[in-house]
Amino acid sequence: MTVTRGRPLSLTSRVLLFVSIAAGFSLLFCAWMVSNSIKHHFMEQDADELRVIVASIERALDHDTNTEPTIHDALAHAVSGHHGVFYRVEDAQGQLLYQSADVDFAPQVATLPTVQRITGDHLQTWQSDSLQLSGVALRITTAGGEYRVVAAMDMGFHLDFLRRFHGSLWLIMLATAVVTLLAAWFGIHQGHLPLRGLSASIQSIQTNRLDTRIDPASVPTELQDLVHAFNHMIERLQQGFERLSHFSDDIAHELRTPLTNLITQTQVTLSKKREPQDYQELLYSSLEELERLSKLVSDMLWLAKSENALIKPDLLNLDIGSEIHALFDFFGALAAEKNIQLQLEGQTPAIAADRNLLRRALSNLLSNALRHTPQGGFVTVGLRTVGDDRLVVSVSNSGSTIAPEHLPKLFDRFYRIDPSRQRQSEGAGLGLAITKSIVQAHGGTITATSDQNSTCFTINLPLNN
């Protein structure tokens, strides 16, 4: 079942979303700081004015004449020139001495806490009729006695200013947010120019231009790893296309020869009437070419399965020495015909491997060694262990030295050292490629060396798969 997922957000949308959230929180924090700062300023301003008012009241209470009518008159004229100021004075017994006639806030201030000094943090707010008041209660001691004074100011002007200021602040924040997002979008758009340039460079690479590489120095640092990875990918694709192209050429060559032989022999035979024996020889010759074609196709299919990890070795505990002796018996007649000595040196413990696959790999190496060993030469199979976990099998033979430039290509499909590519007794050139696939399927490696008129193929396998 195919799970359908929504399309992920674009890079621009992701960055803009992050910028929007960050800018939103930053602007809200700034607005909160500015608003609190202004409120604190107003409170300090009110506290300063209330200190002046209380000082005036205290001077009025310290008057020489302490009769009630005189105190009332003194308090009534104690504060002048202050708009929106209200105060209430009580004696030590709680009797009202004076209260501003404009407003009665006795119920609201009955439980108001008394402070020692007036600061912005000590101010209390309350609602009285239609007024929003901010004030403080404190005790004053004079020569005439002790008094409780409640002084308050109308906050209407401050609140009106704050309302208008908040409206302007929200507009400023909105405009700032829009400008910030537009600037961020433009910056992102400009920042993505290298990505768009890289995309254009990638789109320009076609199958006939796989040798093109992107210069990492031409892109920003953040994109250099991507460019390196892309260049490596293109290099692997180029090698794959080259191998595929060579493979197509090689397989066309390998198939053309037997097909040409079949067609030519058949045409020659059918050009005139012949004896039954001639037709029989044609059939034998055609059968030989068809068997060669069948083996070629079978080997190609096996390699295709191996490359797609479809070949799973059936692991058994095998004695490599016994398997090699069995192969020596099989190739003994051919070795005796060419007077070639077959030798086995060393011994190893049992290994977990697929008998059929391992025999095929070793058979390919022995067949290849016998094919290229001159009369009277030798083929030696060496067995040894490296450490506690590696098994080494070497197949060496006497003969002409292989040039170093050919050694890495010996395991390529259809590769032959002879550039003329003429088929004599050798196969189609897939034996070593199959051997390498078998070794790799067992978790091992195979290498080839050649010096002093001898060639050696070395297989390195894990003892415990």
C-alpha positions, -999 to +999 in steps of 0.1 A: +000+000+000+014+034-010+013+060+018+006+095+004+022+123+023+017+160+020+042+180+001+068+194+026+071+232+031+095+250+008+128+263+022+115+299+018+083+291+037+102+274+065+126+303+069+098+328+067+078+309+093+107+309+117+114+346+110+077+354+116+076+336+149+110+351+160+100+386+149+065+383+165+079+373+199+106+400+197+081+427+188+056+416+215+085+416+241+096+451+229+060+464+231+056+449+266+088+465+277+079+499+262+044+498+277+056+489+311+083+515+309+057+542+301+034+530+329+063+530+353+071+566+342+036+577+348+035+561+383+068+578+393+054+611+379+022+606+400+043+597+430+063+629+427+032+650+425+016+632+454+047+638+475+043+675+469+006+673+478+012+654+510+039+679+520+014+708+515-011+689+536+015+683+563+023+720+565-014+728+568-018+703+597+012+718+615-005+752+618-004+768+652-042+769+655-056+734+659-093+742+661-114+722+637-127+752+616-092+765+613-078+731+602-106+726+577-099+760+561-062+753+561-067+719+544-091+734+519-064+759+508-034+736+513-034+724+477-038+748+448-027+746+411-031+708+409-058+696+386-074+662+392-061+659+428-082+645+456-074+639+493-089+629+525-077+636+561-087+618+593-076+623+628-062+596+651-097+585+661-108+581+625-129+613+624-130+630+591-113+664+591-114+672+554-123+656+521-123+669+486-158+679+477-156+665+441-155+629+450-162+606+479-139+576+480-142+567+516-155+531+510-127+523+486-099+535+508-112+522+542-089+491+539-061+508+519-027+498+535-007+526+551+028+532+538+058+551+553+068+569+521+054+575+486+070+556+456+056+545+423+055+509+436+033+519+466+005+535+445-028+518+446-056+521+420-094+521+425-126+531+408-147+559+423-178+568+404-166+574+368-130+582+379-100+558+378-079+570+407-043+562+417-032+571+452-017+562+485-025+562+523+000+573+549+002+586+585+015+620+593+026+631+628+027+668+636+028+689+667-010+688+667-013+650+667-014+620+643-034+620+611-042+595+583-040+611+548-053+595+516-041+614+485-051+604+450-049+616+414-072+611+384-056+586+359-080+596+331-053+615+312-027+587+316-052+560+305-063+580+275-027+585+265-020+548+269-050+538+248-038+561+220-002+550+224-012+513+223-031+518+191-001+535+175+022+508+189+001+480+173+002+498+139+040+503+143+044+466+152+023+455+122+042+477+098+075+465+113+065+429+109+055+434+073+087+451+065+107+425+083+090+396+064+095+414+031+132+420+039+135+383+050+118+371+018+141+392-003+172+380+016+161+344+012+154+349-025+189+364-029+204+337-007+189+310-029+207+323-060+236+298-056+210+270-053+193+281-085+226+284-102+235+249-090+202+236-102+208+251-137+243+235-138+229+201-129+201+204-155+227+211-182+243+177-176+231+151-201+241+115-208+266+128-234+282+152-209+288+130-179+324+142-178+311+176-166+319+185-130+308+214-108+336+234-092+331+233-054+349+267-051+321+283-072+294+277-045+290+288-009+306+267+019+272+253+029+267+238-006+302+224-011+294+190+005+264+187-018+286+195-048+312+170-038+285+143-033+270+152-067+304+150-084+310+116-069+276+105-081+282+117-116+316+100-116+299+067-106+272+072-133+299+079-159+318+048-150+285+028-151+276+042-185+311+035-198+309-001-185+275-005-200+287+009-233+317-014-234+295-043-223+271-037-252+301-035-276+316-066-261+284-087-261+277-076-297+311-088-306+308-121-287+274-129-302+283-118-337+311-143-342+291-175-335+261-162-353+282-153-383+298-188-382+263-204-381+250-182-410+281-187-431+283-225-427+246-229-433+247-207-464+277-226-478+261-259-471+228-250-487+245-234-518+244-269-535+233-304-529+256-323-506+261-357-491+243-366-458+277-367-440+283-330-449+249-321-434+258-341-403+291-322-399+272-289-403+248-299-375+277-308-352+294-275-360+262-256-354+256-274-321+291-264-310+284-227-317+249-230-301+264-245-269+289-216-269+261-191-272+241-209-245+270-208-221+276-171-229+239-163-221+239-184-190+271-167-177+256-133-184+224-141-166+244-154-136+264-122-134+232-101-137+218-120-107+250-116-088+251-079-093+215-076-080+223-097-049+201-125-061+228-152-056+226-165-020+254-189-011+243-221+005+270-222+033+284-256+044+316-265+063+341-273+035+376-286+035+393-264+008+421-289+004+398-318-005+379-296-030+412-286-047+423-323-049+389-331-066+396-303-091+431-316-097+416-350-106+392-333-130+420-312-147+446-340-145+442-352-180+446-317-195+476-310-173+492-343-183+487-335-220+507-303-216+531-318-191+521-293-164+526-301-128+497-294-104+508-287-068+490-280-035+509-263-007+497-257+028+465-265+046+437-246+063+408-253+086+373-258+073+355-228+060+318-219+056+312-217+018+289-228-010+305-259-025+292-254-061+300-217-062+335-222-047+343-251-070+332-229-100+355-200-089+385-223-083+377-242-115+378-209-135+411-200-119+427-234-126+413-235-162+427-200-168+461-210-153+463-242-174+453-223-206+482-198-201+509-221-188+535-233-213+545-269-219+564-282-189+553-255-166+536-256-132+503-246-115+505-242-077+476-237-053+487-223-019+466-224+013+473-203+044+456-184+071+461-148+081+453-142+118+424-161+132+397-149+108+411-149+072+418-177+047+441-170+017+439-192-015+465-184-042+466-199-077+499-192-095+513-205-128+544-201-148+542-182-181+546-148-196+543-117-174+512-096-176+518-059-179+507-039-148+482-018-167+462-050-175+460-064-140+431-042-126+410-050-157+414-087-157+381-091-138+361-070-162+336-087-184+349-098-218+383-082-211+412-098-230+448-088-229+451-095-266+437-064-284+429-085-315+402-103-295+405-134-316+390-165-301+412-195-299+408-219-271+398-193-245+363-187-234+342-156-238+361-136-211+335-140-183+353-165-162+373-141-140+343-118-137+322-147-124+350-157-100+351-122-086+313-122-081+315-156-063+343-144-040+324-111-032+293-131-025+313-149+002+325-116+017+360-119+002+383-102-022+404-113-052+435-097-066+460-105-094+498-100-095+523-109-122+562-108-121+592-129-131+573-149-157+546-160-133+511-149-125+492-153-092+455-148-083+449-145-046+416-150-029+410-136+006+380-151+024+367-148+060+369-180+080+336-174+097+308-160+074 
